[in-house]
Amino acid sequence: YVEIGIVSSAGGMIHQWADLIVALQKKAAQKGANAIIVGGAGESTHSMVTYNPTFGLQGGTFPQKNMIAVAIRILE
């Protein structure tokens, strides 16, 4: 096989890991790959603060799933 590039995908906690793999496969296919090698997966927490004129400062945190893979083309 030959390596074509790196692809990554992210989703919220409502997404299943399989959803992220499907997204990686689609991104890899767009680059000409016909397979992926998953290199890593993890979860992280992100914070966001915004200002609303009516309610003032508002903030919150949300978890996110992340996955990265190598897009490859299997030679026949």
PDB file as gemmi writes it, atoms N, CA and C in Angstrom:
CRYST1    1.000    1.000    1.000  90.00  90.00  90.00 P 1                      
ATOM      1  N   TYR A   1       0.842  -1.182   0.000  1.00  0.00           N  
ATOM      2  CA  TYR A   1       0.000   0.000   0.000  1.00  0.00           C  
ATOM      3  C   TYR A   1       0.881   1.237   0.000  1.00  0.00           C  
ATOM      4  N   VAL A   2       0.271   2.371  -0.384  1.00  0.00           N  
ATOM      5  CA  VAL A   2       0.952   3.658  -0.335  1.00  0.00           C  
ATOM      6  C   VAL A   2       0.128   4.595   0.542  1.00  0.00           C  
ATOM      7  N   GLU A   3       0.840   5.408   1.293  1.00  0.00           N  
ATOM      8  CA  GLU A   3       0.165   6.399   2.147  1.00  0.00           C  
ATOM      9  C   GLU A   3      -0.197   7.608   1.311  1.00  0.00           C  
ATOM     10  N   ILE A   4      -1.424   8.057   1.470  1.00  0.00           N  
ATOM     11  CA  ILE A   4      -1.909   9.208   0.717  1.00  0.00           C  
ATOM     12  C   ILE A   4      -1.912  10.468   1.575  1.00  0.00           C  
ATOM     13  N   GLY A   5      -2.257  10.330   2.846  1.00  0.00           N  
ATOM     14  CA  GLY A   5      -2.302  11.491   3.723  1.00  0.00           C  
ATOM     15  C   GLY A   5      -2.937  11.155   5.052  1.00  0.00           C  
ATOM     16  N   ILE A   6      -3.135  12.175   5.840  1.00  0.00           N  
ATOM     17  CA  ILE A   6      -3.737  12.059   7.168  1.00  0.00           C  
ATOM     18  C   ILE A   6      -5.145  12.647   7.115  1.00  0.00           C  
ATOM     19  N   VAL A   7      -6.079  11.965   7.753  1.00  0.00           N  
ATOM     20  CA  VAL A   7      -7.445  12.477   7.863  1.00  0.00           C  
ATOM     21  C   VAL A   7      -7.844  12.476   9.338  1.00  0.00           C  
ATOM     22  N   SER A   8      -8.710  13.392   9.696  1.00  0.00           N  
ATOM     23  CA  SER A   8      -9.178  13.458  11.085  1.00  0.00           C  
ATOM     24  C   SER A   8     -10.674  13.724  11.110  1.00  0.00           C  
ATOM     25  N   SER A   9     -11.271  13.368  12.226  1.00  0.00           N  
ATOM     26  CA  SER A   9     -12.709  13.544  12.388  1.00  0.00           C  
ATOM     27  C   SER A   9     -12.995  13.834  13.858  1.00  0.00           C  
ATOM     28  N   ALA A  10     -14.039  14.603  14.095  1.00  0.00           N  
ATOM     29  CA  ALA A  10     -14.437  14.921  15.460  1.00  0.00           C  
ATOM     30  C   ALA A  10     -15.956  14.926  15.551  1.00  0.00           C  
ATOM     31  N   GLY A  11     -16.464  14.605  16.717  1.00  0.00           N  
ATOM     32  CA  GLY A  11     -17.903  14.607  16.934  1.00  0.00           C  
ATOM     33  C   GLY A  11     -18.219  14.752  18.404  1.00  0.00           C  
ATOM     34  N   GLY A  12     -19.437  15.089  18.688  1.00  0.00           N  
ATOM     35  CA  GLY A  12     -19.883  15.221  20.069  1.00  0.00           C  
ATOM     36  C   GLY A  12     -20.120  13.861  20.702  1.00  0.00           C  
ATOM     37  N   MET A  13     -20.459  13.880  21.956  1.00  0.00           N  
ATOM     38  CA  MET A  13     -20.656  12.629  22.682  1.00  0.00           C  
ATOM     39  C   MET A  13     -21.881  11.856  22.174  1.00  0.00           C  
ATOM     40  N   ILE A  14     -22.763  12.513  21.428  1.00  0.00           N  
ATOM     41  CA  ILE A  14     -23.906  11.782  20.879  1.00  0.00           C  
ATOM     42  C   ILE A  14     -23.489  10.899  19.701  1.00  0.00           C  
ATOM     43  N   HIS A  15     -22.309  11.162  19.134  1.00  0.00           N  
ATOM     44  CA  HIS A  15     -21.809  10.372  18.017  1.00  0.00           C  
ATOM     45  C   HIS A  15     -21.155   9.096  18.539  1.00  0.00           C  
ATOM     46  N   GLN A  16     -21.357   8.025  17.813  1.00  0.00           N  
ATOM     47  CA  GLN A  16     -20.689   6.765  18.120  1.00  0.00           C  
ATOM     48  C   GLN A  16     -19.307   6.790  17.457  1.00  0.00           C  
ATOM     49  N   TRP A  17     -18.397   5.963  17.986  1.00  0.00           N  
ATOM     50  CA  TRP A  17     -17.073   5.882  17.374  1.00  0.00           C  
ATOM     51  C   TRP A  17     -17.185   5.440  15.916  1.00  0.00           C  
ATOM     52  N   ALA A  18     -18.139   4.582  15.626  1.00  0.00           N  
ATOM     53  CA  ALA A  18     -18.333   4.110  14.247  1.00  0.00           C  
ATOM     54  C   ALA A  18     -18.675   5.272  13.306  1.00  0.00           C  
ATOM     55  N   ASP A  19     -19.384   6.293  13.820  1.00  0.00           N  
ATOM     56  CA  ASP A  19     -19.704   7.468  13.004  1.00  0.00           C  
ATOM     57  C   ASP A  19     -18.425   8.193  12.585  1.00  0.00           C  
ATOM     58  N   LEU A  20     -17.475   8.292  13.498  1.00  0.00           N  
ATOM     59  CA  LEU A  20     -16.216   8.961  13.187  1.00  0.00           C  
ATOM     60  C   LEU A  20     -15.407   8.159  12.176  1.00  0.00           C  
ATOM     61  N   ILE A  21     -15.454   6.829  12.279  1.00  0.00           N  
ATOM     62  CA  ILE A  21     -14.744   5.983  11.314  1.00  0.00           C  
ATOM     63  C   ILE A  21     -15.341   6.163   9.921  1.00  0.00           C  
ATOM     64  N   VAL A  22     -16.659   6.193   9.818  1.00  0.00           N  
ATOM     65  CA  VAL A  22     -17.312   6.409   8.523  1.00  0.00           C  
ATOM     66  C   VAL A  22     -16.894   7.755   7.941  1.00  0.00           C  
ATOM     67  N   ALA A  23     -16.832   8.792   8.772  1.00  0.00           N  
ATOM     68  CA  ALA A  23     -16.408  10.112   8.311  1.00  0.00           C  
ATOM     69  C   ALA A  23     -14.958  10.072   7.818  1.00  0.00           C  
ATOM     70  N   LEU A  24     -14.096   9.344   8.532  1.00  0.00           N  
ATOM     71  CA  LEU A  24     -12.695   9.203   8.106  1.00  0.00           C  
ATOM     72  C   LEU A  24     -12.615   8.495   6.754  1.00  0.00           C  
ATOM     73  N   GLN A  25     -13.401   7.448   6.582  1.00  0.00           N  
ATOM     74  CA  GLN A  25     -13.396   6.705   5.324  1.00  0.00           C  
ATOM     75  C   GLN A  25     -13.836   7.592   4.158  1.00  0.00           C  
ATOM     76  N   LYS A  26     -14.846   8.419   4.377  1.00  0.00           N  
ATOM     77  CA  LYS A  26     -15.319   9.314   3.322  1.00  0.00           C  
ATOM     78  C   LYS A  26     -14.258  10.349   2.959  1.00  0.00           C  
ATOM     79  N   LYS A  27     -13.616  10.919   3.975  1.00  0.00           N  
ATOM     80  CA  LYS A  27     -12.560  11.905   3.720  1.00  0.00           C  
ATOM     81  C   LYS A  27     -11.394  11.262   2.983  1.00  0.00           C  
ATOM     82  N   ALA A  28     -11.024  10.052   3.384  1.00  0.00           N  
ATOM     83  CA  ALA A  28      -9.924   9.338   2.740  1.00  0.00           C  
ATOM     84  C   ALA A  28     -10.269   9.035   1.277  1.00  0.00           C  
ATOM     85  N   ALA A  29     -11.503   8.602   1.027  1.00  0.00           N  
ATOM     86  CA  ALA A  29     -11.929   8.288  -0.344  1.00  0.00           C  
ATOM     87  C   ALA A  29     -11.848   9.519  -1.243  1.00  0.00           C  
ATOM     88  N   GLN A  30     -12.163  10.686  -0.699  1.00  0.00           N  
ATOM     89  CA  GLN A  30     -12.082  11.920  -1.479  1.00  0.00           C  
ATOM     90  C   GLN A  30     -10.649  12.219  -1.909  1.00  0.00           C  
ATOM     91  N   LYS A  31      -9.671  11.700  -1.162  1.00  0.00           N  
ATOM     92  CA  LYS A  31      -8.256  11.900  -1.489  1.00  0.00           C  
ATOM     93  C   LYS A  31      -7.711  10.776  -2.368  1.00  0.00           C  
ATOM     94  N   GLY A  32      -8.562   9.800  -2.711  1.00  0.00           N  
ATOM     95  CA  GLY A  32      -8.138   8.710  -3.563  1.00  0.00           C  
ATOM     96  C   GLY A  32      -7.742   7.448  -2.810  1.00  0.00           C  
ATOM     97  N   ALA A  33      -7.991   7.390  -1.527  1.00  0.00           N  
ATOM     98  CA  ALA A  33      -7.656   6.214  -0.720  1.00  0.00           C  
ATOM     99  C   ALA A  33      -8.777   5.184  -0.808  1.00  0.00           C  
ATOM    100  N   ASN A  34      -8.423   3.932  -0.548  1.00  0.00           N  
ATOM    101  CA  ASN A  34      -9.443   2.887  -0.489  1.00  0.00           C  
ATOM    102  C   ASN A  34      -9.420   2.148   0.853  1.00  0.00           C  
ATOM    103  N   ALA A  35      -8.670   2.698   1.815  1.00  0.00           N  
ATOM    104  CA  ALA A  35      -8.625   2.139   3.168  1.00  0.00           C  
ATOM    105  C   ALA A  35      -8.030   3.175   4.117  1.00  0.00           C  
ATOM    106  N   ILE A  36      -8.199   2.941   5.419  1.00  0.00           N  
ATOM    107  CA  ILE A  36      -7.585   3.798   6.429  1.00  0.00           C  
ATOM    108  C   ILE A  36      -6.913   2.932   7.479  1.00  0.00           C  
ATOM    109  N   ILE A  37      -5.929   3.514   8.148  1.00  0.00           N  
ATOM    110  CA  ILE A  37      -5.300   2.903   9.316  1.00  0.00           C  
ATOM    111  C   ILE A  37      -5.518   3.881  10.465  1.00  0.00           C  
ATOM    112  N   VAL A  38      -6.355   3.495  11.423  1.00  0.00           N  
ATOM    113  CA  VAL A  38      -6.658   4.388  12.549  1.00  0.00           C  
ATOM    114  C   VAL A  38      -5.413   4.517  13.413  1.00  0.00           C  
ATOM    115  N   GLY A  39      -5.017   5.755  13.649  1.00  0.00           N  
ATOM    116  CA  GLY A  39      -3.804   6.015  14.425  1.00  0.00           C  
ATOM    117  C   GLY A  39      -4.068   6.406  15.854  1.00  0.00           C  
ATOM    118  N   GLY A  40      -5.241   6.919  16.137  1.00  0.00           N  
ATOM    119  CA  GLY A  40      -5.529   7.326  17.497  1.00  0.00           C  
ATOM    120  C   GLY A  40      -6.950   7.825  17.645  1.00  0.00           C  
ATOM    121  N   ALA A  41      -7.435   7.695  18.860  1.00  0.00           N  
ATOM    122  CA  ALA A  41      -8.777   8.165  19.194  1.00  0.00           C  
ATOM    123  C   ALA A  41      -8.761   8.636  20.635  1.00  0.00           C  
ATOM    124  N   GLY A  42      -9.540   9.645  20.925  1.00  0.00           N  
ATOM    125  CA  GLY A  42      -9.587  10.151  22.293  1.00  0.00           C  
ATOM    126  C   GLY A  42     -10.774  11.060  22.509  1.00  0.00           C  
ATOM    127  N   GLU A  43     -10.922  11.446  23.743  1.00  0.00           N  
ATOM    128  CA  GLU A  43     -11.994  12.366  24.129  1.00  0.00           C  
ATOM    129  C   GLU A  43     -11.372  13.573  24.814  1.00  0.00           C  
ATOM    130  N   SER A  44     -11.961  14.727  24.597  1.00  0.00           N  
ATOM    131  CA  SER A  44     -11.491  15.949  25.227  1.00  0.00           C  
ATOM    132  C   SER A  44     -12.690  16.801  25.620  1.00  0.00           C  
ATOM    133  N   THR A  45     -12.450  17.759  26.472  1.00  0.00           N  
ATOM    134  CA  THR A  45     -13.499  18.676  26.904  1.00  0.00           C  
ATOM    135  C   THR A  45     -13.133  20.082  26.444  1.00  0.00           C  
ATOM    136  N   HIS A  46     -14.081  20.752  25.821  1.00  0.00           N  
ATOM    137  CA  HIS A  46     -13.876  22.109  25.327  1.00  0.00           C  
ATOM    138  C   HIS A  46     -14.766  23.070  26.100  1.00  0.00           C  
ATOM    139  N   SER A  47     -14.275  24.284  26.264  1.00  0.00           N  
ATOM    140  CA  SER A  47     -15.038  25.322  26.962  1.00  0.00           C  
ATOM    141  C   SER A  47     -15.331  26.461  25.998  1.00  0.00           C  
ATOM    142  N   MET A  48     -16.465  27.108  26.228  1.00  0.00           N  
ATOM    143  CA  MET A  48     -16.841  28.228  25.388  1.00  0.00           C  
ATOM    144  C   MET A  48     -17.526  29.280  26.260  1.00  0.00           C  
ATOM    145  N   VAL A  49     -17.164  30.537  26.028  1.00  0.00           N  
ATOM    146  CA  VAL A  49     -17.806  31.655  26.718  1.00  0.00           C  
ATOM    147  C   VAL A  49     -18.241  32.653  25.655  1.00  0.00           C  
ATOM    148  N   THR A  50     -19.436  33.161  25.799  1.00  0.00           N  
ATOM    149  CA  THR A  50     -19.947  34.142  24.850  1.00  0.00           C  
ATOM    150  C   THR A  50     -20.679  35.245  25.617  1.00  0.00           C  
ATOM    151  N   TYR A  51     -20.841  36.378  24.984  1.00  0.00           N  
ATOM    152  CA  TYR A  51     -21.555  37.489  25.610  1.00  0.00           C  
ATOM    153  C   TYR A  51     -22.889  37.693  24.914  1.00  0.00           C  
ATOM    154  N   ASN A  52     -23.943  37.748  25.691  1.00  0.00           N  
ATOM    155  CA  ASN A  52     -25.280  38.004  25.198  1.00  0.00           C  
ATOM    156  C   ASN A  52     -25.738  39.311  25.839  1.00  0.00           C  
ATOM    157  N   PRO A  53     -26.146  40.328  25.050  1.00  0.00           N  
ATOM    158  CA  PRO A  53     -26.533  41.618  25.623  1.00  0.00           C  
ATOM    159  C   PRO A  53     -27.653  41.506  26.664  1.00  0.00           C  
ATOM    160  N   THR A  54     -28.528  40.543  26.513  1.00  0.00           N  
ATOM    161  CA  THR A  54     -29.638  40.382  27.446  1.00  0.00           C  
ATOM    162  C   THR A  54     -29.225  39.643  28.710  1.00  0.00           C  
ATOM    163  N   PHE A  55     -28.446  38.598  28.554  1.00  0.00           N  
ATOM    164  CA  PHE A  55     -28.119  37.728  29.684  1.00  0.00           C  
ATOM    165  C   PHE A  55     -26.694  37.876  30.196  1.00  0.00           C  
ATOM    166  N   GLY A  56     -25.860  38.659  29.527  1.00  0.00           N  
ATOM    167  CA  GLY A  56     -24.476  38.828  29.967  1.00  0.00           C  
ATOM    168  C   GLY A  56     -23.596  37.675  29.496  1.00  0.00           C  
ATOM    169  N   LEU A  57     -22.548  37.426  30.262  1.00  0.00           N  
ATOM    170  CA  LEU A  57     -21.628  36.343  29.909  1.00  0.00           C  
ATOM    171  C   LEU A  57     -22.279  34.994  30.150  1.00  0.00           C  
ATOM    172  N   GLN A  58     -22.125  34.108  29.179  1.00  0.00           N  
ATOM    173  CA  GLN A  58     -22.630  32.751  29.315  1.00  0.00           C  
ATOM    174  C   GLN A  58     -21.526  31.808  28.876  1.00  0.00           C  
ATOM    175  N   GLY A  59     -21.415  30.707  29.557  1.00  0.00           N  
ATOM    176  CA  GLY A  59     -20.371  29.755  29.204  1.00  0.00           C  
ATOM    177  C   GLY A  59     -20.801  28.330  29.481  1.00  0.00           C  
ATOM    178  N   GLY A  60     -20.004  27.442  28.995  1.00  0.00           N  
ATOM    179  CA  GLY A  60     -20.273  26.033  29.221  1.00  0.00           C  
ATOM    180  C   GLY A  60     -19.140  25.178  28.687  1.00  0.00           C  
ATOM    181  N   THR A  61     -19.218  23.918  28.996  1.00  0.00           N  
ATOM    182  CA  THR A  61     -18.236  22.972  28.484  1.00  0.00           C  
ATOM    183  C   THR A  61     -18.971  21.854  27.748  1.00  0.00           C  
ATOM    184  N   PHE A  62     -18.283  21.253  26.817  1.00  0.00           N  
ATOM    185  CA  PHE A  62     -18.875  20.131  26.095  1.00  0.00           C  
ATOM    186  C   PHE A  62     -17.782  19.140  25.742  1.00  0.00           C  
ATOM    187  N   PRO A  63     -18.094  17.863  25.848  1.00  0.00           N  
ATOM    188  CA  PRO A  63     -17.119  16.829  25.494  1.00  0.00           C  
ATOM    189  C   PRO A  63     -17.093  16.607  23.978  1.00  0.00           C  
ATOM    190  N   GLN A  64     -15.952  16.169  23.489  1.00  0.00           N  
ATOM    191  CA  GLN A  64     -15.804  15.919  22.064  1.00  0.00           C  
ATOM    192  C   GLN A  64     -14.951  14.670  21.862  1.00  0.00           C  
ATOM    193  N   LYS A  65     -15.321  13.865  20.864  1.00  0.00           N  
ATOM    194  CA  LYS A  65     -14.537  12.697  20.467  1.00  0.00           C  
ATOM    195  C   LYS A  65     -13.684  13.088  19.264  1.00  0.00           C  
ATOM    196  N   ASN A  66     -12.450  12.607  19.226  1.00  0.00           N  
ATOM    197  CA  ASN A  66     -11.524  12.909  18.143  1.00  0.00           C  
ATOM    198  C   ASN A  66     -10.891  11.619  17.646  1.00  0.00           C  
ATOM    199  N   MET A  67     -10.678  11.531  16.337  1.00  0.00           N  
ATOM    200  CA  MET A  67     -10.029  10.355  15.774  1.00  0.00           C  
ATOM    201  C   MET A  67      -9.171  10.798  14.587  1.00  0.00           C  
ATOM    202  N   ILE A  68      -8.039  10.133  14.426  1.00  0.00           N  
ATOM    203  CA  ILE A  68      -7.120  10.443  13.324  1.00  0.00           C  
ATOM    204  C   ILE A  68      -6.720   9.129  12.662  1.00  0.00           C  
ATOM    205  N   ALA A  69      -6.468   9.188  11.347  1.00  0.00           N  
ATOM    206  CA  ALA A  69      -6.097   7.983  10.601  1.00  0.00           C  
ATOM    207  C   ALA A  69      -5.202   8.348   9.426  1.00  0.00           C  
ATOM    208  N   VAL A  70      -4.488   7.344   8.948  1.00  0.00           N  
ATOM    209  CA  VAL A  70      -3.697   7.480   7.736  1.00  0.00           C  
ATOM    210  C   VAL A  70      -4.548   6.954   6.582  1.00  0.00           C  
ATOM    211  N   ALA A  71      -4.705   7.775   5.569  1.00  0.00           N  
ATOM    212  CA  ALA A  71      -5.427   7.353   4.365  1.00  0.00           C  
ATOM    213  C   ALA A  71      -4.432   6.612   3.476  1.00  0.00           C  
ATOM    214  N   ILE A  72      -4.799   5.391   3.067  1.00  0.00           N  
ATOM    215  CA  ILE A  72      -3.896   4.600   2.237  1.00  0.00           C  
ATOM    216  C   ILE A  72      -4.613   4.092   0.990  1.00  0.00           C  
ATOM    217  N   ARG A  73      -3.810   3.732   0.016  1.00  0.00           N  
ATOM    218  CA  ARG A  73      -4.338   3.086  -1.194  1.00  0.00           C  
ATOM    219  C   ARG A  73      -3.679   1.719  -1.265  1.00  0.00           C  
ATOM    220  N   ILE A  74      -4.512   0.671  -1.181  1.00  0.00           N  
ATOM    221  CA  ILE A  74      -4.003  -0.694  -1.278  1.00  0.00           C  
ATOM    222  C   ILE A  74      -3.792  -1.006  -2.747  1.00  0.00           C  
ATOM    223  N   LEU A  75      -2.576  -1.391  -3.069  1.00  0.00           N  
ATOM    224  CA  LEU A  75      -2.228  -1.715  -4.455  1.00  0.00           C  
ATOM    225  C   LEU A  75      -2.578  -3.168  -4.737  1.00  0.00           C  
ATOM    226  N   GLU A  76      -3.070  -3.409  -5.903  1.00  0.00           N  
ATOM    227  CA  GLU A  76      -3.492  -4.780  -6.236  1.00  0.00           C  
ATOM    228  C   GLU A  76      -2.438  -5.513  -7.038  1.00  0.00           C  
TER     229      GLU A  76                                                      
END                                                                             
